[in-house]
């Protein structure tokens, strides 16, 4: 049975993902607005994006004790 705390953790992960996705979308749009011929994200931003994405995915594999 899923407890109330697990629902809160799941909802907080979803909200965190939405905020993280919005941030990276804003970075890409801002970069293209300044220079339309540039790539969507730079190499450095690409590495940071993948790092954030992997950490976000790892949060879904945490095991929480059943009470």
VOMARRO-509633 format. One line per 3 residues: number of its first residue (from 1); for each residue y, x, z of C-alpha. Coordinates in steps of 0.25 Angstrom, whole numbers, padded with zeros to 4 digits. Example, Ala and Ser with C-alpha at 12.3 -4.5 7.8 and 13.67 -1.06 7.14 Angstrom:
REM VOMARRO-509633
1 = -0018 0049 0031 | -0004 0055 0029 $
REM end
This chain:
REM VOMARRO-509633
1 = 0000 0000 0000 | 0014 0005 -0004 | 0023 0006 0008 $
4 = 0038 0004 0008 | 0041 0019 0009 | 0033 0021 -0004 $
7 = 0041 0011 -0011 | 0054 0018 -0007 | 0048 0031 -0012 $
10 = 0045 0025 -0025 | 0058 0018 -0027 | 0065 0031 -0023 $
13 = 0058 0039 -0033 | 0061 0029 -0044 | 0076 0029 -0040 $
16 = 0076 0045 -0039 | 0070 0045 -0053 | 0080 0036 -0059 $
19 = 0091 0044 -0053 | 0085 0057 -0058 | 0083 0051 -0072 $
22 = 0098 0046 -0072 | 0103 0060 -0068 | 0095 0066 -0080 $
25 = 0099 0056 -0089 | 0114 0058 -0085 | 0113 0073 -0087 $
28 = 0107 0071 -0101 | 0118 0061 -0105 | 0129 0069 -0100 $
31 = 0124 0081 -0107 | 0123 0074 -0120 | 0137 0068 -0118 $
34 = 0143 0081 -0116 | 0136 0088 -0128 | 0129 0078 -0138 $
37 = 0122 0089 -0145 | 0116 0095 -0133 | 0101 0092 -0128 $
40 = 0099 0081 -0118 | 0097 0090 -0107 | 0097 0105 -0106 $
43 = 0086 0114 -0103 | 0090 0116 -0088 | 0092 0101 -0086 $
46 = 0078 0099 -0093 | 0072 0108 -0082 | 0079 0100 -0071 $
49 = 0075 0087 -0077 | 0060 0091 -0078 | 0061 0096 -0063 $
52 = 0067 0083 -0058 | 0056 0075 -0066 | 0045 0083 -0060 $
55 = 0050 0082 -0046 | 0052 0067 -0048 | 0037 0065 -0053 $
58 = 0032 0074 -0042 | 0038 0064 -0032 | 0029 0053 -0037 $
61 = 0017 0061 -0033 | 0020 0063 -0019 | 0010 0056 -0009 $
64 = 0015 0048 0002 | 0006 0045 0014 | 0000 0031 0015 $
67 = 0004 0024 0028 $
REM end
